């Protein structure tokens, strides 16, 4: 078990050192990488959702780390990913639901500091109900997303669908 953990740590360390940064940090493969909050470049998305890629590229092979900020009341529509993903709540309350219902009453509220594992292929929806919420998502690329209701777009005000 110890051997497996050590190999995993080496693989992750190597992957992080080899990945490009989008937060405009100047590095070489031998530098430590620091990105201060004020250095993060956010992109505006649909319905006020903001996103940034901190490390890697979700559309390419390798480890990636992204962050999203959801305004109050906005959630992703039910969807799944073809790769596992790990979500950490940076601030606010992350409301996560499973299955295609998109019913905000069925979500689990995860406060700041919480972590959630999203297994590959599992349908889920998530975002914010009451307050602006920031999450960090880590996974291995390339990753694709399959929407349950593509006609609704990626984000919206959650409501029971069945």
N, C-alpha and C positions, 0 to 999 in steps of 0.2 A: 504494500500500500504506500509506504514511504517513497519507494522508487517511482511509482506512478505519479504521486504528487510532485516530486522533484522534476520529473520530465515535463509535466504540465506547466509548471512555473517557468521552466526554460523556454518552452514553446511560446507561452504568452509574452514573456520578456522579449524574445526575438521578434515576435510579430509587432509588438508596440514600437520597437526601435526601427523597424523597416517601413512603417506606415507613414504616409504624408499627413501633414497637419493642415487643417483649413482655418485655424484660428490665428493664422499669420505669425506663428512662432518660427524663428530661424533656428534650425538644429542640424546637427550631423548625427550619424548613428551612434556616436559616443557621448552625446550630450544628454543630460537629464532634461525632461520636458516639463515646463510649467506654463500654465495658461491661467491668467487671472480673469476673474469674472468680467472685468471691464474690457478685456481683449477679445471676448467671444463676439463673433459676428453672427447676428440672427437674421434669418430670412422670414419675411411675412408670407403666410399661407392663407388658405381659405378660412373664412369666419374668424380671423384674428389669431389663429394658431401660428406660433412662431417655432422655427426649428433651426438647428445648427448641427454640423458634423464636426466633432472634435478630433477624431482620429479615424483613419481608414476611409473606406467608401462602401456603403451597404450594397452597391451594385457590382462590386469586384470581390474576388477571393480574398479572404483574410478577416481579421478582427476589425470591428468598427465600434465606435461609440458616438451616439447622437443624443441630443437633448431636444425636448419639445416643451413648449409652454402653452397650456390650454387656458383660454379665458373662462370665467365662470359660466356654467351652463352648456359648454360645448364638449361633445364626446365624439370619438371615432365611431363610424357605423360598424356593424358587425363584420369581422374579417378574420382571416387566418394568414399565417406566414409559413413558408416551406422550411424554415430553419428555427431552431430554438432561440429565444430572446430572454434577456434578463433586465428587469425594470427596477430602478431605484428611485424613490420619491425624494426629490431635492427640497421642495417646499410645497406647502398646501396639502390638500387631501386628494389622493388619486382614487377615483371610483372605477372599479373594474368589475365587469360582468362577463359571464361565460354563456355561450350559446347564441342563437340568432335572435333572441327576443328583443334586444335593444331597450329593455325596460329598466329605467334608472332605479326603480324601487328594488330591483334584484341585485344591485351592485354591492360590492364589498368596499367600504371606505378605508383606504390605507393612508395613515398619517405620515408626515415627514419622517424620513429615515427608514421607512418600510421597503421591503424588497419583494418582487413577485417574479416567478418563473413562468414564461409563456411557452408551452411545448409546441413544437412544429405541428402544423395541421389543426390545432385546436381553435375553434371559433371563439372570438371574444370581442368585447367593445370596452372602451375605457376613455377617461378624460376627467373633467371637473364638473361638479354639480353646483357647489356654493362659492368657491373661491378660486382665484387664479392658481394654477398648479403647474409645477415644473418637474419633469421626470428625465432621467437619464436611462438610455436603452443601449445595451451591449449585446452583440451577437457576432456570428460569423457570416460573411458574405460569400457569394452573392445571395441576397435574400429577395424573395418576391412576396407580394401581398395579393391575396384573393378576396375580393369583396363579396359578401352575401347578397347585398342589395346595390349593385353597381349604379343603378339609376339614381340613387340618393347622394352620390358623391362620397368623399372620404370622411367628412365631418358634418355635424348638425346638432340640433337639440334632440336629445334622446327621448324616445316615446315607445310605448309597448307596440310591438309589430304583429302580434298574433292574437 
